Amino acid sequence: MPRDFENELSRRERQIMDAIYRLGEASAAEVARTLDDAAGQNSVRVTLSILEKKGFLLHRQDGPRYVYRPTVATDKARRSAMRHVLKTFFSGSPSAAILSLLDGTARLSQQELDDIAQAISQARKQEE
């Protein structure tokens, strides 16, 4: 299993992993269709193979094609990505990240604001 999800991936590898996470599992052709640039199916296939060798993906055969899925659970990958964002952009401060979301540039729904308020309330209770 990879040590640090974010730091071991190139930009293209992260794009492909993002596509795999969005799709749940996918073939090279399905991944290539999701990429913004005109990535060739062969280059995507090579990158998928590299990601598998690095331990980020597994494949199963479905007829003539390989279907890839992540080896790292979505919640673990999410936590790793958040740690990377916190460290890179917010000096490791979760409160700075939350305040950035609340500064008015992000449009949060009433439900999202309620969810944040509830999480803060629960965190305060745990600290008591």
C-alpha positions as CSV (number, residue, x, y, z in Angstrom):
1,M,0.0,0.0,0.0
2,P,1.4,3.4,-0.9
3,R,2.8,5.5,2.0
4,D,1.5,8.9,0.9
5,F,-1.2,9.0,-1.6
6,E,-0.7,12.6,-2.8
7,N,3.1,12.9,-2.9
8,E,3.7,9.7,-4.9
9,L,1.5,10.6,-7.9
10,S,2.3,12.8,-10.9
11,R,-0.3,15.2,-12.1
12,R,-1.5,12.8,-14.8
13,E,-1.6,9.9,-12.3
14,R,-3.7,12.1,-9.9
15,Q,-6.1,12.9,-12.8
16,I,-6.5,9.2,-13.6
17,M,-7.0,8.3,-9.9
18,D,-9.6,11.0,-9.6
19,A,-11.4,9.5,-12.6
20,I,-11.2,6.0,-11.1
21,Y,-12.6,7.2,-7.8
22,R,-15.5,9.1,-9.5
23,L,-16.3,6.0,-11.6
24,G,-15.7,3.4,-8.9
25,E,-14.0,1.2,-11.4
26,A,-13.2,1.8,-15.1
27,S,-11.4,0.6,-18.2
28,A,-8.7,2.6,-20.0
29,A,-11.3,3.8,-22.5
30,E,-13.7,4.9,-19.8
31,V,-10.9,6.8,-18.0
32,A,-9.7,8.4,-21.3
33,R,-13.2,9.8,-22.0
34,T,-13.3,11.6,-18.6
35,L,-10.1,13.5,-19.1
36,D,-10.3,17.1,-20.2
37,D,-7.4,16.9,-22.7
38,A,-7.4,14.4,-25.6
39,A,-5.4,11.7,-23.8
40,G,-4.9,8.7,-25.9
41,Q,-6.3,5.4,-24.7
42,N,-2.8,3.8,-25.0
43,S,-1.2,6.4,-22.8
44,V,-4.0,6.0,-20.2
45,R,-3.5,2.3,-20.4
46,V,0.3,2.7,-19.7
47,T,-0.4,5.0,-16.8
48,L,-3.0,2.6,-15.3
49,S,-0.4,-0.1,-15.5
50,I,2.1,2.1,-13.7
51,L,-0.4,2.9,-11.0
52,E,-1.1,-0.8,-10.6
53,K,2.7,-1.4,-10.1
54,K,2.8,1.4,-7.6
55,G,0.1,-0.4,-5.6
56,F,-2.7,2.2,-6.2
57,L,-4.9,0.0,-8.5
58,L,-5.9,-3.6,-9.0
59,H,-7.5,-4.9,-12.2
60,R,-9.8,-7.7,-13.2
61,Q,-10.3,-9.0,-16.7
62,D,-13.7,-8.3,-18.3
63,G,-13.6,-10.0,-21.7
64,P,-10.8,-8.4,-23.7
65,R,-10.5,-5.4,-21.4
66,Y,-9.0,-4.7,-18.0
67,V,-11.2,-3.0,-15.4
68,Y,-9.3,-1.1,-12.7
69,R,-10.3,-0.2,-9.2
70,P,-8.5,1.6,-6.4
71,T,-6.7,-0.3,-3.7
72,V,-7.0,2.7,-1.3
73,A,-10.5,3.2,0.2
74,T,-12.1,6.5,-0.8
75,D,-12.2,7.7,2.8
76,K,-8.5,7.0,3.3
77,A,-7.6,8.7,0.0
78,R,-9.8,11.7,1.0
79,R,-8.0,12.0,4.4
80,S,-4.7,11.9,2.6
81,A,-5.7,14.5,0.1
82,M,-7.0,16.7,2.9
83,R,-3.8,16.4,4.8
84,H,-1.9,17.5,1.7
85,V,-4.2,20.5,1.1
86,L,-4.0,21.5,4.8
87,K,-0.2,21.3,4.8
88,T,0.2,23.0,1.4
89,F,-2.3,25.8,1.6
90,F,-3.2,26.3,5.2
91,S,0.0,25.7,7.2
92,G,-1.6,22.5,8.6
93,S,-4.5,24.4,10.2
94,P,-8.0,22.9,9.8
95,S,-9.6,26.0,11.2
96,A,-7.9,28.1,8.5
97,A,-9.3,25.8,5.8
98,I,-12.8,26.0,7.3
99,L,-12.7,29.7,7.6
100,S,-11.6,29.9,3.9
101,L,-14.8,28.0,3.0
102,L,-16.9,30.4,5.0
103,D,-15.4,33.6,3.7
104,G,-18.2,33.9,1.1
105,T,-16.4,32.6,-2.0
106,A,-17.8,29.1,-1.5
107,R,-21.6,28.9,-1.7
108,L,-22.6,26.6,1.1
109,S,-26.2,25.4,1.4
110,Q,-28.1,25.7,4.7
111,Q,-27.8,21.9,5.1
112,E,-24.0,22.1,4.7
113,L,-23.8,24.9,7.2
114,D,-26.0,22.9,9.6
115,D,-23.7,19.9,9.1
116,I,-20.6,22.0,9.9
117,A,-22.3,23.4,13.0
118,Q,-23.3,19.9,14.2
119,A,-19.7,18.7,13.6
120,I,-18.3,21.6,15.6
121,S,-20.8,20.9,18.4
122,Q,-19.8,17.2,18.5
123,A,-16.1,18.2,18.5
124,R,-16.6,20.5,21.5
125,K,-18.4,17.8,23.4
126,Q,-15.5,15.4,22.8
127,E,-13.1,18.0,24.2
128,E,-15.0,18.3,27.5
